[in-house]
Amino acid sequence: MEYVTEDVIFPASDLLSNEPPMETYLHLQQMILLLKCLEWYWPDQQDFFAAGN
């Protein structure tokens, strides 16, 4: 199988950030907990969006 990569645009891999990387499963669990707390706190709100990276 032949792959054509000329049409694929890759983002820069040297993006600068002052934030530490999310490296552990604990970090993932904390982020999910924070997002779930917003959903539990505002069960009837439909005018917000929350995400994590």
N, C-alpha and C positions, 0 to 999 in steps of 0.2 A: 504494500500500500504506500502510495506517495503522498506526502503532506506538503501543501503549498503554504509557506509562511509569509510571503510578500504582502498579503492582504490583512495580516493580523497586526494590530497595533498594540504593543506592550507598553504599560506605564513605566516610568523611570523607576529603577530599583534602589536608587540612592535618595529617597525622600527623607528630608530632615524633619525630626520631631523631637520635642523636649519631653515627651511622655514615655514612660517605660513600656516595653512591649508586654502584651498579655501572654504570658508564657505558661502559666500553670492552670490546672483544672480548677483550683480554688478561685483564681481570677475570673474564670468563666462563670462559675457558680455565683459569685458576688454580683456580676453584671446582670445575670438573669434574675437574681433576687431583687435588685433595684428596679428593673423593668416591671417585674410582676407586682411589686409594691405600688407602682403608679397605677397599674390596672386595677388593683384591689381598692386603692384609695379613691379612684375616679371611675367607678363601674359604669356610670351613665354618661360620661363625657365621650363625645365623638369628635371633638375639635382639637385633638393633639396627636402628635406622633412622637414616639421615643424609640431610639435605637442605640446600639453600642458598637464600639469598635475596639 
